């Protein structure tokens, strides 16, 4: 299975898992279930949102940095003379990806 199809399968599975509770709870719930659902406090929901933000950002940031590294190493393997020209753009790309992860971390801290 190719990486792109595995990635699509992973995204589809995650979306399905996130939407499944909304579909399951679409009907009117009994009063006891509504009371139990409202028992989750706002700080707990904020903590869950912050944890999801960090987890998603770190996961896709790591995938992005890995792809940058693999592409750079492939290019250097094909043309070793161009390694000096590829090094700075590779580092810039990794820095930009890492900065996005740090922004997600800051947003997660602001949520809490």
MARTOR-547802 format. One record per atom (N, C-alpha, C, O): x, y, z; residue number from 1; atom name. Coordinates in pm, whole numbers, padded with zeros to 5 digits. Each point is the difference from the previous one (the first is absolute). Layout:
# MARTOR-547802
+--------+--------+--------+-----+----+
!      x !      y !      z !   i ! at !
+--------+--------+--------+-----+----+
!      X !      Y !      Z ! NUM ! CA !
...
+--------+--------+--------+-----+----+
***
This chain:
# MARTOR-547802
+--------+--------+--------+-----+----+
!      x !      y !      z !   i ! at !
+--------+--------+--------+-----+----+
!  00084 ! -00118 !  00000 !   1 !  N !
! -00084 !  00118 !  00000 !   1 ! CA !
!  00088 !  00123 !  00000 !   1 !  C !
!  00096 !  00009 !  00077 !   1 !  O !
! -00127 !  00087 ! -00163 !   2 !  N !
!  00080 !  00121 ! -00009 !   2 ! CA !
! -00025 !  00090 !  00121 !   2 !  C !
! -00102 ! -00010 !  00067 !   2 !  O !
!  00198 !  00097 ! -00042 !   3 !  N !
! -00009 !  00090 !  00115 !   3 ! CA !
! -00121 !  00092 ! -00011 !   3 !  C !
! -00066 !  00029 !  00099 !   3 !  O !
!  00037 !  00017 ! -00221 !   4 !  N !
! -00112 !  00091 ! -00019 !   4 ! CA !
! -00132 ! -00070 !  00033 !   4 !  C !
! -00088 !  00060 !  00062 !   4 !  O !
!  00073 ! -00185 ! -00104 !   5 !  N !
! -00125 ! -00070 !  00030 !   5 ! CA !
! -00008 ! -00034 !  00149 !   5 !  C !
! -00109 !  00001 !  00057 !   5 !  O !
!  00222 ! -00032 !  00007 !   6 !  N !
! -00001 ! -00023 !  00144 !   6 ! CA !
! -00039 !  00127 !  00075 !   6 !  C !
! -00075 ! -00005 !  00097 !   6 !  O !
!  00128 !  00118 ! -00143 !   7 !  N !
! -00031 !  00128 !  00062 !   7 ! CA !
! -00149 !  00032 ! -00017 !   7 !  C !
! -00064 !  00046 !  00095 !   7 !  O !
!  00010 ! -00071 ! -00213 !   8 !  N !
! -00142 !  00025 ! -00024 !   8 ! CA !
! -00086 ! -00090 !  00088 !   8 !  C !
! -00102 !  00044 !  00052 !   8 !  O !
!  00143 ! -00168 ! -00036 !   9 !  N !
! -00073 ! -00093 !  00085 !   9 ! CA !
!  00004 !  00047 !  00145 !   9 !  C !
! -00101 ! -00008 !  00071 !   9 !  O !
!  00216 !  00057 ! -00026 !  10 !  N !
!  00013 !  00050 !  00137 !  10 ! CA !
! -00090 !  00122 !  00023 !  10 !  C !
! -00068 !  00009 !  00102 !  10 !  O !
!  00068 !  00084 ! -00196 !  11 !  N !
! -00083 !  00120 !  00013 !  11 ! CA !
! -00148 ! -00038 ! -00002 !  11 !  C !
! -00078 !  00054 !  00078 !  11 !  O !
!  00040 ! -00144 ! -00166 !  12 !  N !
! -00139 ! -00044 ! -00005 !  12 ! CA !
! -00044 ! -00067 !  00129 !  12 !  C !
! -00111 !  00022 !  00047 !  12 !  O !
!  00198 ! -00104 !  00009 !  13 !  N !
! -00032 ! -00067 !  00125 !  13 ! CA !
! -00014 !  00100 !  00114 !  13 !  C !
! -00092 ! -00010 !  00081 !  13 !  O !
!  00185 !  00106 ! -00074 !  14 !  N !
! -00009 !  00101 !  00105 !  14 ! CA !
! -00127 !  00084 ! -00011 !  14 !  C !
! -00065 !  00028 !  00100 !  14 !  O !
!  00029 !  00010 ! -00222 !  15 !  N !
! -00123 !  00077 ! -00019 !  15 ! CA !
! -00122 ! -00080 !  00039 !  15 !  C !
! -00093 !  00052 !  00062 !  15 !  O !
!  00093 ! -00179 ! -00098 !  16 !  N !
! -00113 ! -00086 !  00036 !  16 ! CA !
! -00011 ! -00014 !  00152 !  16 !  C !
! -00110 !  00007 !  00055 !  16 !  O !
!  00223 ! -00027 !  00011 !  17 !  N !
! -00002 ! -00013 !  00145 !  17 ! CA !
! -00044 !  00129 !  00069 !  17 !  C !
! -00064 ! -00005 !  00105 !  17 !  O !
!  00098 !  00119 ! -00164 !  18 !  N !
! -00040 !  00127 !  00061 !  18 ! CA !
! -00149 !  00027 ! -00021 !  18 !  C !
! -00065 !  00060 !  00086 !  18 !  O !
!  00010 ! -00103 ! -00201 !  19 !  N !
! -00139 !  00028 ! -00030 !  19 ! CA !
! -00096 ! -00106 !  00055 !  19 !  C !
! -00120 !  00025 !  00008 !  19 !  O !
!  00171 ! -00140 !  00029 !  20 !  N !
! -00086 ! -00108 !  00047 !  20 ! CA !
! -00082 !  00038 !  00123 !  20 !  C !
! -00120 ! -00030 !  00002 !  20 !  O !
!  00175 !  00095 !  00101 !  21 !  N !
! -00083 !  00038 !  00114 !  21 ! CA !
! -00112 !  00098 ! -00036 !  21 !  C !
! -00109 ! -00009 !  00055 !  21 !  O !
!  00136 !  00101 ! -00147 !  22 !  N !
! -00103 !  00096 ! -00038 !  22 ! CA !
! -00117 ! -00070 ! -00070 !  22 !  C !
! -00116 !  00035 !  00021 !  22 !  O !
!  00148 ! -00133 ! -00103 !  23 !  N !
! -00106 ! -00075 ! -00069 !  23 ! CA !
! -00075 ! -00087 !  00100 !  23 !  C !
! -00123 ! -00011 ! -00008 !  23 !  O !
!  00194 ! -00051 !  00099 !  24 !  N !
! -00064 ! -00089 !  00096 !  24 ! CA !
! -00090 !  00075 !  00097 !  24 !  C !
! -00101 ! -00054 !  00045 !  24 !  O !
!  00135 !  00178 ! -00013 !  25 !  N !
! -00077 !  00078 !  00096 !  25 ! CA !
! -00093 !  00100 ! -00067 !  25 !  C !
! -00046 !  00095 !  00064 !  25 !  O !
!  00017 ! -00114 ! -00193 !  26 !  N !
! -00083 !  00094 ! -00073 !  26 ! CA !
! -00144 !  00000 !  00050 !  26 !  C !
! -00065 !  00105 ! -00003 !  26 !  O !
!  00013 ! -00219 !  00048 !  27 !  N !
! -00138 ! -00006 !  00049 !  27 ! CA !
! -00008 !  00064 !  00138 !  27 !  C !
!  00102 !  00026 !  00064 !  27 !  O !
! -00225 !  00000 ! -00022 !  28 !  N !
! -00020 !  00052 !  00134 !  28 ! CA !
!  00046 ! -00103 !  00103 !  28 !  C !
! -00044 ! -00115 ! -00002 !  28 !  O !
!  00131 !  00156 !  00088 !  29 !  N !
!  00051 ! -00090 !  00103 !  29 ! CA !
! -00091 !  00008 !  00122 !  29 !  C !
! -00065 !  00103 !  00022 !  29 !  O !
!  00059 ! -00209 !  00057 !  30 !  N !
! -00079 !  00006 !  00123 !  30 ! CA !
!  00057 !  00106 !  00095 !  30 !  C !
!  00113 !  00046 ! -00016 !  30 !  O !
! -00193 ! -00009 !  00114 !  31 !  N !
!  00040 !  00104 !  00094 !  31 ! CA !
!  00127 ! -00039 !  00076 !  31 !  C !
!  00086 !  00084 !  00024 !  31 !  O !
! -00074 ! -00212 !  00013 !  32 !  N !
!  00119 ! -00044 !  00073 !  32 ! CA !
!  00125 !  00013 ! -00087 !  32 !  C !
!  00106 !  00038 !  00050 !  32 !  O !
! -00119 ! -00068 ! -00178 !  33 !  N !
!  00115 !  00012 ! -00089 !  33 ! CA !
!  00038 !  00146 ! -00020 !  33 !  C !
!  00118 !  00034 ! -00010 !  33 !  O !
! -00219 !  00054 !  00003 !  34 !  N !
!  00030 !  00143 ! -00013 !  34 ! CA !
!  00070 !  00053 !  00124 !  34 !  C !
!  00091 !  00082 ! -00010 !  34 !  O !
! -00133 ! -00128 !  00127 !  35 !  N !
!  00064 !  00043 !  00124 !  35 ! CA !
!  00144 ! -00050 !  00006 !  35 !  C !
!  00090 !  00071 !  00045 !  35 !  O !
! -00068 ! -00194 ! -00092 !  36 !  N !
!  00137 ! -00054 ! -00001 !  36 ! CA !
!  00087 !  00075 ! -00099 !  36 !  C !
!  00118 !  00023 !  00026 !  36 !  O !
! -00175 !  00015 ! -00139 !  37 !  N !
!  00077 !  00073 ! -00100 !  37 ! CA !
!  00037 !  00138 !  00050 !  37 !  C !
!  00109 !  00050 ! -00030 !  37 !  O !
! -00197 !  00014 !  00105 !  38 !  N !
!  00030 !  00133 !  00051 !  38 ! CA !
!  00091 ! -00004 !  00122 !  38 !  C !
!  00044 !  00104 !  00049 !  38 !  O !
! -00016 ! -00225 !  00000 !  39 !  N !
!  00088 ! -00014 !  00117 !  39 ! CA !
!  00146 !  00026 ! -00036 !  39 !  C !
!  00082 !  00024 !  00088 !  39 !  O !
! -00049 ! -00028 ! -00217 !  40 !  N !
!  00137 !  00029 ! -00042 !  40 ! CA !
!  00021 !  00151 !  00013 !  40 !  C !
! -00072 !  00079 ! -00060 !  40 !  O !
!  00169 ! -00043 !  00137 !  41 !  N !
!  00022 !  00141 !  00028 !  41 ! CA !
!  00071 !  00069 ! -00117 !  41 !  C !
!  00061 ! -00065 ! -00085 !  41 !  O !
! -00070 !  00196 !  00085 !  42 !  N !
!  00065 !  00077 ! -00106 !  42 ! CA !
!  00152 ! -00012 !  00004 !  42 !  C !
!  00062 ! -00010 ! -00106 !  42 !  O !
!  00002 !  00009 !  00224 !  43 !  N !
!  00146 ! -00019 !  00000 !  43 ! CA !
!  00042 ! -00136 ! -00056 !  43 !  C !
!  00105 ! -00012 ! -00063 !  43 !  O !
! -00187 ! -00090 !  00086 !  44 !  N !
!  00034 ! -00132 ! -00055 !  44 ! CA !
! -00008 !  00002 ! -00152 !  44 !  C !
!  00085 ! -00058 ! -00067 !  44 !  O !
! -00187 !  00124 !  00013 !  45 !  N !
! -00011 !  00010 ! -00146 !  45 ! CA !
!  00114 !  00082 ! -00059 !  45 !  C !
!  00050 ! -00031 ! -00108 !  45 !  O !
! -00009 !  00135 !  00180 !  46 !  N !
!  00112 !  00080 ! -00047 !  46 ! CA !
!  00130 ! -00081 !  00000 !  46 !  C !
!  00082 !  00013 ! -00090 !  46 !  O !
! -00065 ! -00096 !  00192 !  47 !  N !
!  00120 ! -00085 !  00006 !  47 ! CA !
!  00001 ! -00100 ! -00114 !  47 !  C !
!  00105 ! -00027 ! -00059 !  47 !  O !
! -00221 ! -00029 !  00027 !  48 !  N !
! -00009 ! -00094 ! -00112 !  48 ! CA !
!  00031 !  00071 ! -00131 !  48 !  C !
!  00072 ! -00054 ! -00084 !  48 !  O !
! -00125 !  00175 !  00067 !  49 !  N !
!  00026 !  00076 ! -00123 !  49 ! CA !
!  00149 !  00033 ! -00013 !  49 !  C !
!  00057 ! -00009 ! -00109 !  49 !  O !
!  00005 !  00047 !  00220 !  50 !  N !
!  00144 !  00032 ! -00004 !  50 ! CA !
!  00082 ! -00124 ! -00033 !  50 !  C !
!  00095 !  00007 ! -00077 !  50 !  O !
! -00132 ! -00120 !  00136 !  51 !  N !
!  00073 ! -00124 ! -00027 !  51 ! CA !
! -00015 ! -00041 ! -00145 !  51 !  C !
!  00097 ! -00044 ! -00063 !  51 !  O !
! -00217 !  00057 !  00008 !  52 !  N !
! -00019 ! -00034 ! -00141 !  52 ! CA !
!  00078 !  00094 ! -00091 !  52 !  C !
!  00057 ! -00044 ! -00100 !  52 !  O !
! -00054 !  00173 !  00133 !  53 !  N !
!  00075 !  00095 ! -00081 !  53 ! CA !
!  00148 ! -00036 ! -00003 !  53 !  C !
!  00064 !  00002 ! -00105 !  53 !  O !
! -00009 ! -00034 !  00221 !  54 !  N !
!  00142 ! -00037 !  00006 !  54 ! CA !
!  00025 ! -00130 ! -00075 !  54 !  C !
!  00095 ! -00009 ! -00078 !  54 !  O !
! -00180 ! -00090 !  00100 !  55 !  N !
!  00021 ! -00131 ! -00064 !  55 ! CA !
! -00005 !  00012 ! -00152 !  55 !  C !
!  00084 ! -00057 ! -00070 !  55 !  O !
! -00181 !  00129 !  00018 !  56 !  N !
! -00012 !  00014 ! -00145 !  56 ! CA !
!  00117 !  00079 ! -00056 !  56 !  C !
!  00057 ! -00039 ! -00103 !  56 !  O !
! -00020 !  00149 !  00168 !  57 !  N !
!  00110 !  00082 ! -00049 !  57 ! CA !
!  00132 ! -00076 !  00001 !  57 !  C !
!  00077 !  00007 ! -00096 !  57 !  O !
! -00051 ! -00079 !  00203 !  58 !  N !
!  00126 ! -00075 !  00008 !  58 ! CA !
!  00003 ! -00113 ! -00102 !  58 !  C !
!  00103 ! -00024 ! -00063 !  58 !  O !
! -00213 ! -00045 !  00047 !  59 !  N !
! -00005 ! -00112 ! -00096 !  59 ! CA !
!  00029 !  00048 ! -00141 !  59 !  C !
!  00087 ! -00053 ! -00068 !  59 !  O !
! -00161 !  00155 !  00024 !  60 !  N !
!  00019 !  00045 ! -00137 !  60 ! CA !
!  00129 !  00080 ! -00017 !  60 !  C !
!  00057 !  00002 ! -00109 !  60 !  O !
! -00009 !  00062 !  00215 !  61 !  N !
!  00130 !  00066 ! -00007 !  61 ! CA !
!  00112 ! -00100 ! -00018 !  61 !  C !
!  00094 !  00023 ! -00077 !  61 !  O !
! -00102 ! -00135 !  00149 !  62 !  N !
!  00102 ! -00105 ! -00014 !  62 ! CA !
! -00005 ! -00061 ! -00139 !  62 !  C !
!  00104 ! -00028 ! -00060 !  62 !  O !
! -00224 !  00007 !  00007 !  63 !  N !
! -00011 ! -00054 ! -00136 !  63 ! CA !
!  00059 !  00098 ! -00100 !  63 !  C !
!  00072 ! -00041 ! -00092 !  63 !  O !
! -00101 !  00171 !  00109 !  64 !  N !
!  00055 !  00101 ! -00090 !  64 ! CA !
!  00151 !  00008 !  00006 !  64 !  C !
!  00066 !  00009 ! -00104 !  64 !  O !
! -00011 ! -00012 !  00223 !  65 !  N !
!  00146 !  00005 !  00013 !  65 ! CA !
!  00065 ! -00125 ! -00057 !  65 !  C !
!  00108 !  00007 ! -00059 !  65 !  O !
! -00172 ! -00121 !  00076 !  66 !  N !
!  00055 ! -00123 ! -00057 !  66 ! CA !
!  00001 !  00007 ! -00152 !  66 !  C !
!  00096 ! -00043 ! -00064 !  66 !  O !
! -00203 !  00097 !  00006 !  67 !  N !
! -00005 !  00011 ! -00147 !  67 ! CA !
!  00106 !  00099 ! -00050 !  67 !  C !
!  00061 ! -00023 ! -00105 !  67 !  O !
! -00039 !  00131 !  00179 !  68 !  N !
!  00104 !  00096 ! -00039 !  68 ! CA !
!  00137 ! -00068 !  00003 !  68 !  C !
!  00079 !  00015 ! -00093 !  68 !  O !
! -00052 ! -00090 !  00201 !  69 !  N !
!  00129 ! -00068 !  00013 !  69 ! CA !
!  00020 ! -00105 ! -00108 !  69 !  C !
!  00109 ! -00011 ! -00056 !  69 !  O !
! -00212 ! -00066 !  00028 !  70 !  N !
!  00010 ! -00104 ! -00102 !  70 ! CA !
!  00026 !  00062 ! -00137 !  70 !  C !
!  00083 ! -00048 ! -00077 !  70 !  O !
! -00155 !  00156 !  00046 !  71 !  N !
!  00019 !  00065 ! -00129 !  71 ! CA !
!  00141 !  00058 ! -00013 !  71 !  C !
!  00062 ! -00010 ! -00106 !  71 !  O !
! -00014 !  00069 !  00213 !  72 !  N !
!  00136 !  00055 ! -00004 !  72 ! CA !
!  00104 ! -00110 ! -00017 !  72 !  C !
!  00094 !  00015 ! -00077 !  72 !  O !
! -00111 ! -00123 !  00149 !  73 !  N !
!  00096 ! -00110 ! -00012 !  73 ! CA !
! -00006 ! -00065 ! -00138 !  73 !  C !
!  00103 ! -00041 ! -00054 !  73 !  O !
! -00223 !  00031 ! -00003 !  74 !  N !
! -00011 ! -00053 ! -00136 !  74 ! CA !
!  00072 !  00090 ! -00100 !  74 !  C !
!  00071 ! -00047 ! -00089 !  74 !  O !
! -00091 !  00178 !  00106 !  75 !  N !
!  00066 !  00094 ! -00090 !  75 ! CA !
!  00151 ! -00003 !  00014 !  75 !  C !
!  00073 !  00007 ! -00099 !  75 !  O !
! -00025 ! -00018 !  00221 !  76 !  N !
!  00145 ! -00006 !  00022 !  76 ! CA !
!  00056 ! -00131 ! -00053 !  76 !  C !
!  00112 ! -00003 ! -00052 !  76 !  O !
! -00187 ! -00105 !  00066 !  77 !  N !
!  00048 ! -00129 ! -00052 !  77 ! CA !
!  00009 !  00002 ! -00152 !  77 !  C !
!  00089 ! -00062 ! -00058 !  77 !  O !
! -00181 !  00132 ! -00006 !  78 !  N !
!  00002 !  00007 ! -00147 !  78 ! CA !
!  00107 !  00096 ! -00051 !  78 !  C !
!  00060 ! -00022 ! -00105 !  78 !  O !
! -00036 !  00128 !  00182 !  79 !  N !
!  00097 !  00100 ! -00042 !  79 ! CA !
!  00077 !  00049 !  00122 !  79 !  C !
! -00037 !  00101 !  00060 !  79 !  O !
!  00144 ! -00170 ! -00022 !  80 !  N !
!  00074 !  00038 !  00121 !  80 ! CA !
!  00058 !  00141 ! -00007 !  80 !  C !
!  00024 !  00062 !  00104 !  80 !  O !
!  00000 ! -00010 ! -00222 !  81 !  N !
!  00055 !  00133 ! -00014 !  81 ! CA !
! -00097 !  00110 !  00041 !  81 !  C !
!  00041 !  00113 !  00028 !  81 !  O !
! -00169 ! -00145 ! -00026 !  82 !  N !
! -00102 !  00101 !  00033 !  82 ! CA !
! -00035 !  00000 !  00149 !  82 !  C !
! -00095 !  00067 !  00040 !  82 !  O !
!  00170 ! -00142 !  00041 !  83 !  N !
! -00036 ! -00010 !  00142 !  83 ! CA !
!  00008 !  00135 !  00070 !  83 !  C !
! -00080 !  00028 !  00089 !  83 !  O !
!  00176 !  00056 ! -00127 !  84 !  N !
!  00012 !  00131 !  00061 !  84 ! CA !
! -00118 !  00090 ! -00033 !  84 !  C !
! -00045 !  00079 !  00084 !  84 !  O !
! -00006 ! -00091 ! -00207 !  85 !  N !
! -00114 !  00082 ! -00042 !  85 ! CA !
! -00131 ! -00050 !  00060 !  85 !  C !
! -00096 !  00076 !  00010 !  85 !  O !
!  00091 ! -00202 !  00028 !  86 !  N !
! -00124 ! -00058 !  00054 !  86 ! CA !
! -00010 !  00015 !  00151 !  86 !  C !
! -00109 ! -00007 !  00056 !  86 !  O !
!  00221 !  00026 !  00009 !  87 !  N !
!  00001 ! -00001 !  00147 !  87 ! CA !
! -00080 !  00115 !  00060 !  87 !  C !
! -00081 ! -00022 !  00091 !  87 !  O !
!  00103 !  00144 ! -00138 !  88 !  N !
! -00069 !  00117 !  00056 !  88 ! CA !
! -00152 ! -00006 ! -00024 !  88 !  C !
! -00075 !  00023 !  00094 !  88 !  O !
!  00028 ! -00053 ! -00216 !  89 !  N !
! -00146 ! -00011 ! -00017 !  89 ! CA !
! -00061 ! -00112 !  00083 !  89 !  C !
! -00112 !  00013 !  00048 !  89 !  O !
!  00187 ! -00122 ! -00030 !  90 !  N !
! -00051 ! -00109 !  00084 !  90 ! CA !
! -00016 !  00048 !  00144 !  90 !  C !
! -00102 ! -00026 !  00063 !  90 !  O !
!  00202 !  00095 ! -00011 !  91 !  N !
! -00009 !  00052 !  00137 !  91 ! CA !
! -00111 !  00103 !  00014 !  91 !  C !
! -00070 !  00002 !  00102 !  91 !  O !
!  00052 !  00083 ! -00202 !  92 !  N !
! -00109 !  00098 !  00005 !  92 ! CA !
! -00136 ! -00069 !  00001 !  92 !  C !
! -00090 !  00039 !  00075 !  92 !  O !
!  00075 ! -00142 ! -00159 !  93 !  N !
! -00126 ! -00074 ! -00002 !  93 ! CA !
! -00029 ! -00067 !  00134 !  93 !  C !
! -00113 !  00004 !  00048 !  93 !  O !
!  00215 ! -00064 !  00010 !  94 !  N !
! -00019 ! -00063 !  00130 !  94 ! CA !
! -00030 !  00103 !  00108 !  94 !  C !
! -00080 ! -00026 !  00090 !  94 !  O !
!  00141 !  00142 ! -00098 !  95 !  N !
! -00027 !  00106 !  00098 !  95 ! CA !
! -00143 !  00050 ! -00012 !  95 !  C !
! -00066 !  00026 !  00100 !  95 !  O !
!  00016 ! -00013 ! -00224 !  96 !  N !
! -00137 !  00045 ! -00019 !  96 ! CA !
! -00100 ! -00102 !  00053 !  96 !  C !
! -00099 !  00036 !  00063 !  96 !  O !
!  00126 ! -00164 ! -00088 !  97 !  N !
! -00089 ! -00104 !  00052 !  97 ! CA !
!  00003 !  00000 !  00152 !  97 !  C !
! -00105 ! -00012 !  00065 !  97 !  O !
!  00222 !  00025 ! -00007 !  98 !  N !
!  00012 !  00002 !  00146 !  98 ! CA !
! -00067 !  00123 !  00060 !  98 !  C !
! -00057 ! -00007 !  00109 !  98 !  O !
!  00064 !  00119 ! -00180 !  99 !  N !
! -00067 !  00120 !  00052 !  99 ! CA !
! -00151 ! -00018 !  00002 !  99 !  C !
! -00067 !  00049 !  00090 !  99 !  O !
!  00012 ! -00120 ! -00188 ! 100 !  N !
! -00144 ! -00027 !  00001 ! 100 ! CA !
! -00038 ! -00088 !  00119 ! 100 !  C !
! -00105 !  00020 !  00061 ! 100 !  O !
!  00189 ! -00116 ! -00028 ! 101 !  N !
! -00026 ! -00085 !  00116 ! 101 ! CA !
!  00007 !  00084 !  00128 ! 101 !  C !
! -00082 ! -00019 !  00091 ! 101 !  O !
!  00178 !  00110 ! -00084 ! 102 !  N !
!  00010 !  00086 !  00119 ! 102 ! CA !
! -00120 !  00095 !  00011 ! 102 !  C !
! -00046 !  00028 !  00110 ! 102 !  O !
! -00004 !  00022 ! -00224 ! 103 !  N !
! -00122 !  00082 !  00004 ! 103 ! CA !
! -00117 ! -00080 !  00053 ! 103 !  C !
! -00080 !  00051 !  00079 ! 103 !  O !
!  00067 ! -00177 ! -00122 ! 104 !  N !
! -00107 ! -00085 !  00051 ! 104 ! CA !
!  00016 ! -00022 !  00151 ! 104 !  C !
! -00099 ! -00004 !  00074 ! 104 !  O !
!  00223 ! -00010 ! -00030 ! 105 !  N !
!  00025 ! -00015 !  00143 ! 105 ! CA !
! -00043 !  00125 !  00077 ! 105 !  C !
! -00063 ! -00011 !  00106 ! 105 !  O !
!  00095 !  00128 ! -00159 ! 106 !  N !
! -00040 !  00124 !  00066 ! 106 ! CA !
! -00152 !  00016 !  00003 ! 106 !  C !
! -00057 !  00044 !  00100 ! 106 !  O !
! -00008 ! -00081 ! -00209 ! 107 !  N !
! -00147 !  00006 ! -00003 ! 107 ! CA !
! -00059 ! -00096 !  00101 ! 107 !  C !
! -00097 !  00032 !  00068 ! 107 !  O !
!  00156 ! -00150 ! -00057 ! 108 !  N !
! -00048 ! -00098 !  00098 ! 108 ! CA !
!  00018 !  00053 !  00142 ! 108 !  C !
! -00085 ! -00024 !  00086 ! 108 !  O !
!  00194 !  00095 ! -00061 ! 109 !  N !
!  00019 !  00061 !  00132 ! 109 ! CA !
! -00101 !  00111 !  00026 ! 109 !  C !
! -00045 !  00019 !  00113 ! 109 !  O !
!  00008 !  00055 ! -00218 ! 110 !  N !
! -00099 !  00105 !  00016 ! 110 ! CA !
! -00140 ! -00059 !  00025 ! 110 !  C !
! -00082 !  00060 !  00070 ! 110 !  O !
!  00055 ! -00176 ! -00127 ! 111 !  N !
! -00130 ! -00065 !  00020 ! 111 ! CA !
! -00017 ! -00035 !  00146 ! 111 !  C !
! -00107 !  00022 !  00057 ! 111 !  O !
!  00211 ! -00075 !  00003 ! 112 !  N !
! -00008 ! -00043 !  00139 ! 112 ! CA !
! -00002 !  00121 !  00087 ! 112 !  C !
! -00006 ! -00012 !  00122 ! 112 !  O !
+--------+--------+--------+-----+----+
***
